[in-house]
Amino acid sequence: MTSRLAALLASAALLALPAFASPISVSEAFSLPESQVEASIEDSHPSIAVAYAKRLFEAGRKDDAVMWFYVGQLRYRFHLLANPNLSPGGDPALMASLNATIGQAINEWAGGSPKAWMRSIDKALAWDAAHPDKLTSRQTHAAEWEQVRRGLEGLRGDIQRNESQIRENRARAGLENRD
């Protein structure tokens, strides 16, 4: 992990500390047993799910990484949509940076197997629905939560409708197509 990325992730975790009962830090997302990290994600800032996705991706568990990346996306986008007055230099900038770094690598890899990509999105949506979000209230911001979920469901639909085109574009670009 680059020092700049580590600093960005650490900043997000520090920003989130007051809002949670038992959050974990970025370094813990990389070092704690996976079961402990996964159990703590609902208590933690969304950047922790993205950090965990990076850990899994680097360990070769790339389909799992895609799922956790999208959990982070759901939670982060929901948080930003429900809090439109956040400082642009804080969470909005951090999410953009994480998407440009970790997200780019994960999404590029995910595109190599549209079917696995859709399964990972389905798992992320199911995990999100089954676990509370302790950063942003779904009761207070139900419309925003549904809007973010519909956005990811829309991406899944686009992948399904355009699977052959995704494969053709990747082949032209010299990128791997799997299964």
Contacts in CASP RR format, 6 or more apart in sequence:
PFRMAT RR
TARGET T0000
AUTHOR 0000-0000-0000
METHOD contacts of the structure
MODEL  1
MTSRLAALLASAALLALPAFASPISVSEAFSLPESQVEASIEDSHPSIAV
AYAKRLFEAGRKDDAVMWFYVGQLRYRFHLLANPNLSPGGDPALMASLNA
TIGQAINEWAGGSPKAWMRSIDKALAWDAAHPDKLTSRQTHAAEWEQVRR
GLEGLRGDIQRNESQIRENRARAGLENRD
1 9 0 8 1.000
1 30 0 8 1.000
1 54 0 8 1.000
2 101 0 8 1.000
5 97 0 8 1.000
5 98 0 8 1.000
5 101 0 8 1.000
5 102 0 8 1.000
6 26 0 8 1.000
8 47 0 8 1.000
8 94 0 8 1.000
8 97 0 8 1.000
8 98 0 8 1.000
9 26 0 8 1.000
9 47 0 8 1.000
9 50 0 8 1.000
9 51 0 8 1.000
9 98 0 8 1.000
10 25 0 8 1.000
10 26 0 8 1.000
10 27 0 8 1.000
11 90 0 8 1.000
11 94 0 8 1.000
12 26 0 8 1.000
12 45 0 8 1.000
12 46 0 8 1.000
12 47 0 8 1.000
12 48 0 8 1.000
12 91 0 8 1.000
12 94 0 8 1.000
13 23 0 8 1.000
13 24 0 8 1.000
13 25 0 8 1.000
13 26 0 8 1.000
13 44 0 8 1.000
13 45 0 8 1.000
13 47 0 8 1.000
13 48 0 8 1.000
15 45 0 8 1.000
15 90 0 8 1.000
15 91 0 8 1.000
16 23 0 8 1.000
16 44 0 8 1.000
16 45 0 8 1.000
16 47 0 8 1.000
16 135 0 8 1.000
17 23 0 8 1.000
19 45 0 8 1.000
19 134 0 8 1.000
19 135 0 8 1.000
20 43 0 8 1.000
20 44 0 8 1.000
20 45 0 8 1.000
20 134 0 8 1.000
20 135 0 8 1.000
21 43 0 8 1.000
21 134 0 8 1.000
22 40 0 8 1.000
22 43 0 8 1.000
23 40 0 8 1.000
23 43 0 8 1.000
23 44 0 8 1.000
23 45 0 8 1.000
23 48 0 8 1.000
24 32 0 8 1.000
24 36 0 8 1.000
24 37 0 8 1.000
24 40 0 8 1.000
24 43 0 8 1.000
24 44 0 8 1.000
24 48 0 8 1.000
25 48 0 8 1.000
26 47 0 8 1.000
26 48 0 8 1.000
26 51 0 8 1.000
28 37 0 8 1.000
28 40 0 8 1.000
29 37 0 8 1.000
29 44 0 8 1.000
29 48 0 8 1.000
29 51 0 8 1.000
29 52 0 8 1.000
29 55 0 8 1.000
30 51 0 8 1.000
30 52 0 8 1.000
30 55 0 8 1.000
32 40 0 8 1.000
37 48 0 8 1.000
37 52 0 8 1.000
37 55 0 8 1.000
38 52 0 8 1.000
40 48 0 8 1.000
41 48 0 8 1.000
41 49 0 8 1.000
41 52 0 8 1.000
41 68 0 8 1.000
41 71 0 8 1.000
41 131 0 8 1.000
42 131 0 8 1.000
42 132 0 8 1.000
42 133 0 8 1.000
42 134 0 8 1.000
43 134 0 8 1.000
45 135 0 8 1.000
46 72 0 8 1.000
46 73 0 8 1.000
46 75 0 8 1.000
46 76 0 8 1.000
46 79 0 8 1.000
46 95 0 8 1.000
46 135 0 8 1.000
47 72 0 8 1.000
47 76 0 8 1.000
47 94 0 8 1.000
47 95 0 8 1.000
47 98 0 8 1.000
49 68 0 8 1.000
49 69 0 8 1.000
49 71 0 8 1.000
49 72 0 8 1.000
49 75 0 8 1.000
50 68 0 8 1.000
50 69 0 8 1.000
50 72 0 8 1.000
50 73 0 8 1.000
50 76 0 8 1.000
50 98 0 8 1.000
50 102 0 8 1.000
50 103 0 8 1.000
52 68 0 8 1.000
53 65 0 8 1.000
53 66 0 8 1.000
53 67 0 8 1.000
53 68 0 8 1.000
53 69 0 8 1.000
53 71 0 8 1.000
53 72 0 8 1.000
53 102 0 8 1.000
53 106 0 8 1.000
54 65 0 8 1.000
54 102 0 8 1.000
55 65 0 8 1.000
56 62 0 8 1.000
56 64 0 8 1.000
56 65 0 8 1.000
56 68 0 8 1.000
57 65 0 8 1.000
57 102 0 8 1.000
57 105 0 8 1.000
57 106 0 8 1.000
57 109 0 8 1.000
62 106 0 8 1.000
62 109 0 8 1.000
62 110 0 8 1.000
63 116 0 8 1.000
63 119 0 8 1.000
63 120 0 8 1.000
65 106 0 8 1.000
66 106 0 8 1.000
66 109 0 8 1.000
66 110 0 8 1.000
66 116 0 8 1.000
66 117 0 8 1.000
66 120 0 8 1.000
66 121 0 8 1.000
67 120 0 8 1.000
67 121 0 8 1.000
67 123 0 8 1.000
67 124 0 8 1.000
67 127 0 8 1.000
68 124 0 8 1.000
69 102 0 8 1.000
69 103 0 8 1.000
69 106 0 8 1.000
69 107 0 8 1.000
69 124 0 8 1.000
70 120 0 8 1.000
70 121 0 8 1.000
70 124 0 8 1.000
70 125 0 8 1.000
70 152 0 8 1.000
71 124 0 8 1.000
71 127 0 8 1.000
71 128 0 8 1.000
72 124 0 8 1.000
73 124 0 8 1.000
73 152 0 8 1.000
74 124 0 8 1.000
74 125 0 8 1.000
74 128 0 8 1.000
74 148 0 8 1.000
74 149 0 8 1.000
74 152 0 8 1.000
75 128 0 8 1.000
75 133 0 8 1.000
75 135 0 8 1.000
75 136 0 8 1.000
76 91 0 8 1.000
76 95 0 8 1.000
76 98 0 8 1.000
77 95 0 8 1.000
77 148 0 8 1.000
78 133 0 8 1.000
78 136 0 8 1.000
78 141 0 8 1.000
78 144 0 8 1.000
78 145 0 8 1.000
78 148 0 8 1.000
79 91 0 8 1.000
79 135 0 8 1.000
79 136 0 8 1.000
80 86 0 8 1.000
80 91 0 8 1.000
80 92 0 8 1.000
80 95 0 8 1.000
81 141 0 8 1.000
81 144 0 8 1.000
81 147 0 8 1.000
81 148 0 8 1.000
82 136 0 8 1.000
82 137 0 8 1.000
82 140 0 8 1.000
82 141 0 8 1.000
82 144 0 8 1.000
82 145 0 8 1.000
83 91 0 8 1.000
83 136 0 8 1.000
86 92 0 8 1.000
108 175 0 8 1.000
110 116 0 8 1.000
110 117 0 8 1.000
110 120 0 8 1.000
111 117 0 8 1.000
111 159 0 8 1.000
111 166 0 8 1.000
111 170 0 8 1.000
111 175 0 8 1.000
112 166 0 8 1.000
112 167 0 8 1.000
112 170 0 8 1.000
112 175 0 8 1.000
112 176 0 8 1.000
112 177 0 8 1.000
112 178 0 8 1.000
113 177 0 8 1.000
113 178 0 8 1.000
113 179 0 8 1.000
114 159 0 8 1.000
114 160 0 8 1.000
114 163 0 8 1.000
114 166 0 8 1.000
114 167 0 8 1.000
115 163 0 8 1.000
115 179 0 8 1.000
116 178 0 8 1.000
116 179 0 8 1.000
117 159 0 8 1.000
118 156 0 8 1.000
118 157 0 8 1.000
118 159 0 8 1.000
118 160 0 8 1.000
121 152 0 8 1.000
121 155 0 8 1.000
121 156 0 8 1.000
121 159 0 8 1.000
122 156 0 8 1.000
124 152 0 8 1.000
125 149 0 8 1.000
125 152 0 8 1.000
125 153 0 8 1.000
128 149 0 8 1.000
129 149 0 8 1.000
132 138 0 8 1.000
133 145 0 8 1.000
136 144 0 8 1.000
136 145 0 8 1.000
138 145 0 8 1.000
159 166 0 8 1.000
167 177 0 8 1.000
170 176 0 8 1.000
170 177 0 8 1.000
171 177 0 8 1.000
END
